[in-house]
């Protein structure tokens, strides 16, 4: 759907892209060490940390996809973004403060501390698949939004939008992502949380809150309209996967201390739920004014055209692009971090943990390490953009990746944070057992045509979680050899000597 925008709207969007590029160039001078490039020097205070975590949590699926779900099913569409918010709240309550004290770079690195190198490699592979899939989905979203604005081909729009994201991520790493996320947080908050309600309820065809409630179909006012299975799907898909997502963990590692990590993560969870309501509200209002859209995926664009005046429409479209860019930049950096930390450092150079090379941070070799990270980020970014162009819809791959993350990795990771002693064998057994359970259930669903058991269904995750819990518990009970979780090799050696 090609939008008819004013010169002011185009100016707002163009200015937004120019500012992103400038931020990337400015951030270059801040990324002088590996920690600077990958985790912003681990020194973000609450306002910056909260803003960036909130920006990362809500992407194109919550913004454009939320409007579509609001158009189709009403307020129940909030379960998409609401589940992401719930995941952040769970992360904040359970592990974020402990995470910030680990001084790790990746989830897989933490897994090795508890379950050994084999478990690390398996979790790293799953994380790479997940981050690549999520990035491709965001680049596709960026291309679709830009195509509706400028009317170019979707391929060109993906190359332009994705190219900007890759550029500023490549140049400044986490400092670029942090500074652009702050801008994107401001744009998204202004566009979705503030401007959408104001202009929707002020529209003459809506007639305020009372008019809105009178015109919305009864089914659209029912938050349970997806049914138990439909609601459970979003919770199972997003809550466990987000709690152990590398992109989210890497953002936690940027906090200055554990108190900021906990408070910022919890606050971002609440923000994500409020933001999701804004997107759903736009979709529901569009269903009132334009009840017979040929393609419900155009609900966001149609809503912008119907409700937003000159200038404000540009801000809202910039907010939609910002949502996708926030996630894309975070996942590109997360994927490159896993490749660097868990493949290159661990397998090529034989380094178990980044702490082993902290002395290099003040040496000339630190510059070399930053450029290695830049090279990995650039290559992965180009590959992801190529995949987005070739495969314009990767949502099934995203469901696949989330299914394995949630069904296989969630229990061993969480056990390492809630138990005082863990069995290394328990994690090593539960990972392949649950992996086979998830894969077997998906194969059964795909071959029999039973959607609940196939990729994107509830049963693969539930089977994986059940097998993970049972196998992990059984091995833990039988295994007499247990260790204190989350200790680095140096800490474990010191404990043994003591």
Secondary structure, 3 states (H helix, E strand, C coil): CCCCCCHHHHHHHHHHHHHHHHHHHHHHHHCCCHHHHHHHHHCECHHHHHHHHHHHHCCHHHHHHHHHHHHHHHHHHHHHHHHHHHHHHHHHHHCHHHHHCCCCCCHHHHHHHHHCHHHHHHHHHHHHHHHHHHHHHHHHHHHHHHHHHHCCCHHHHHHHHHHHHHHHHHHHHHHHHHHHHHHHHHHHHHHHHHHHHHHHHHCCCCCHHHHHHHHCCHHHHCCCCCHHHHHHHHHHHHHHHHHCCHHHHHHHCCECCHHHHHHHHHHHHHHHHHHHHHHHHHHHHHHHHCCCCCCHHHHHHHHHHHHCCCCHHHHHHHHHHHHHHHHHHHHHHHHHHHHHHHHHHHHHCCCCCHHHHHHHHHCCHHHHHHHHHHHHHHHHHHHHHHHHHHCCCCHHHHHHHHHHHHHHHHHHHHHHHHCCCECHHHHHHHHHHHHHHHHHHHHHHHHHCCHHHCCCCCHHHHHHHHHHHHHHHHHHHHCCCCECCCCCHHHHHHHHHC
